Amino acid sequence: MTSPLLELEKLSIAYQNRGVVNEVSLTLSYQQKIAIVGESGSGKTQLARAIAGILPDQAQVTSQKFLFADQNVTALNRRARQAMRGRQIAMIMQDPHYSLNPVMQIGEQIAEVYRYHFGTPRQLARQKALESLEKLHIKDPEKIFKSWPHHISGGMGQRVMIAMMMAASPKLLIADEPTSSLDGSTALRVIEELDQQFKQHDMGMIYITHDLDLATQFCDQIIVMYRGNIVETLAAKRVDEAQHPYTQGLLKCIPRAGQMPDRLPTLKEGTFA
Ligand SMILES: Nc1ncnc2c1ncn2[C@@H]1O[C@H](COP(=O)(O)OP(=O)(O)OP(=O)(O)O)[C@@H](O)[C@H]1O
């Protein structure tokens, strides 16, 4: 049996001793997609950033176990951890316009990934960048290649980010609300691209979202966070069997044709651990 891709045990994050993530444990296998859902401020992004190794210096991170691809991450020095970023663990953020370099053409930015991680010669790197845009079924890849970040839409930006992140063939891709600023059909397109990439590579994925409905359609397992804690872990297929009142509340908020309740449930203070 192959060992899991990622194993976290009791990982906590605090700032000036104020806990924002409290003793969370999770296991992710290769070829598994886990969704982390929860309300704003529940600690989803902080947890993702801890896994990717991009928390600010002032973050106090502790864990009993933090294994990634058979490496003990807590024992790695800063340099080794930095080398892991992008190459082994890649992260797609909410807004591509903040992640892209505003003064570099799109194609050059993708080509740079090949040059930086694999030392690919300039001309070959450009060719690979163009091919990666073609693989994403982008209509006019040459035009997008030569575009500047401010010229492209949010949906195109996220597809470019997918091409850029996948260029390094990471073992883990973390997508942090990649579709939250997109309209429904563009969001679906981006999700489909992510899914295709996932199927073509031996990797794991963590998908962060507010959208429990989308999470159950796209992922295998759902982790529900509330106030820095994991309050429930469920197989996506069995999400209707959620036991925790917070997850049950989230489920009741999913709009279903012909079944709109008069009032959406609200959370009562102190109800949840
Ligand atoms: N640099 C920081 N210093 C102190 N607290 C921080 C810092 N960064 C984040 N936090 C706090 O960590 C908590 C969790 O934030 P996080 O961004 O992980 O939430 P989230 O669940 O991803 O929310 P959203 O869905 O809105 O992105 C919040 O209370 C936030 O204020």
The ligand as a Tripos MOL2 file, in Angstrom:
@<TRIPOS>MOLECULE
LIG
   31    33     1     0     0
SMALL
NO_CHARGES

@<TRIPOS>ATOM
      1 N1         -1.4760   37.7240    9.4500 N.pl3     1 LIG1
      2 C1         -2.4850   37.4760   10.3180 C.ar      1 LIG1
      3 N2         -2.4270   37.8920   11.5940 N.ar      1 LIG1
      4 C2         -3.4200   37.6310   12.4740 C.ar      1 LIG1
      5 N3         -4.5470   36.9440   12.1650 N.ar      1 LIG1
      6 C3         -4.6750   36.5090   10.9020 C.ar      1 LIG1
      7 C4         -3.6620   36.7520    9.9060 C.ar      1 LIG1
      8 N4         -4.0750   36.1980    8.7470 N.ar      1 LIG1
      9 C5         -5.2920   35.6480    8.9920 C.ar      1 LIG1
     10 N5         -5.6420   35.8330   10.2780 N.ar      1 LIG1
     11 C6         -6.9110   35.4000   10.9190 C.3       1 LIG1
     12 O1         -7.0790   33.9980   10.7270 O.3       1 LIG1
     13 C7         -8.4490   33.6690   10.7500 C.3       1 LIG1
     14 C8         -8.7410   32.6840    9.6460 C.3       1 LIG1
     15 O2         -8.5670   33.3530    8.3850 O.3       1 LIG1
     16 P1         -8.6630   32.5850    6.9930 P.3       1 LIG1
     17 O3         -8.2470   33.5460    5.9400 O.co2     1 LIG1
     18 O4         -7.9550   31.3020    7.0840 O.co2     1 LIG1
     19 O5        -10.2400   32.3040    6.8870 O.3       1 LIG1
     20 P2        -11.0450   31.6440    5.6950 P.3       1 LIG1
     21 O6        -11.8530   30.5550    6.2880 O.co2     1 LIG1
     22 O7        -10.1170   31.2660    4.5930 O.co2     1 LIG1
     23 O8        -11.9720   32.8530    5.2410 O.3       1 LIG1
     24 P3        -12.4520   33.3020    3.7710 P.3       1 LIG1
     25 O9        -13.4180   32.2520    3.3530 O.co2     1 LIG1
     26 O10       -13.0840   34.6240    4.0060 O.co2     1 LIG1
     27 O11       -11.2310   33.3640    2.8950 O.co2     1 LIG1
     28 C9         -9.2280   34.9860   10.6250 C.3       1 LIG1
     29 O12        -9.7610   35.3000   11.8910 O.3       1 LIG1
     30 C10        -8.1490   35.9800   10.2260 C.3       1 LIG1
     31 O13        -8.4230   37.2540   10.7480 O.3       1 LIG1
@<TRIPOS>BOND
     1     1     2 1
     2     2     3 ar
     3     2     7 ar
     4     3     4 ar
     5     4     5 ar
     6     5     6 ar
     7     6     7 ar
     8     6    10 ar
     9     7     8 ar
    10     8     9 ar
    11     9    10 ar
    12    10    11 1
    13    11    12 1
    14    11    30 1
    15    12    13 1
    16    13    14 1
    17    13    28 1
    18    14    15 1
    19    15    16 1
    20    16    17 2
    21    16    18 1
    22    16    19 1
    23    19    20 1
    24    20    21 2
    25    20    22 1
    26    20    23 1
    27    23    24 1
    28    24    25 2
    29    24    26 1
    30    24    27 1
    31    28    29 1
    32    28    30 1
    33    30    31 1
@<TRIPOS>SUBSTRUCTURE
     1 LIG1         1 GROUP 0 **** ****
